[in-house]
Amino acid sequence: MKGTVVHHEHRIGFIVIRDEKGEFAIAELLGKYDVEMGDVLSGNLQSSGGETLFNQTQDESMEVFIKGYGLSEQDAISMLLRTH
């Protein structure tokens, strides 16, 4: 599945991804990756836990920990705010 990065919270290393169905996922970056808003990612966005996503825009594989998926935009914002 593909998704687009719609938010990158640099201070805590989290990204918010909007998938092809219009749902949102929150992932913690498990390394120093050059991720920008608008980057297109592919991989398993529909599961919790450790995953390898491919950043098609930056041509880079990324290790992430997906904290939530299938979320509405409001749910994603609420979950992100609780991680601070």
Secondary structure as the mmCIF struct_conf table of DSSP 4:
data_model
#
loop_
_struct_conf.conf_type_id
_struct_conf.id
_struct_conf.beg_label_comp_id
_struct_conf.beg_label_asym_id
_struct_conf.beg_label_seq_id
_struct_conf.end_label_comp_id
_struct_conf.end_label_asym_id
_struct_conf.end_label_seq_id
STRN STRN1 LYS A 2 GLU A 9
TURN_TY1_P TURN_TY1_P1 HIS A 10 GLY A 13
STRN STRN2 PHE A 14 ASP A 19
TURN_TY1_P TURN_TY1_P2 GLU A 20 LYS A 21
BEND BEND1 GLY A 22 GLY A 22
STRN STRN3 PHE A 24 LEU A 29
BEND BEND2 LEU A 30 GLY A 31
TURN_TY1_P TURN_TY1_P3 MET A 37 GLY A 38
STRN STRN4 VAL A 40 SER A 42
BEND BEND3 GLY A 43 GLY A 43
BEND BEND4 GLN A 46 SER A 48
STRN STRN5 GLY A 49 ASN A 55
TURN_TY1_P TURN_TY1_P4 GLN A 56 ASP A 59
STRN STRN6 GLU A 60 LEU A 71
HELX_RH_AL_P HELX_RH_AL_P1 GLU A 73 ARG A 82
TURN_TY1_P TURN_TY1_P5 THR A 83 THR A 83
#
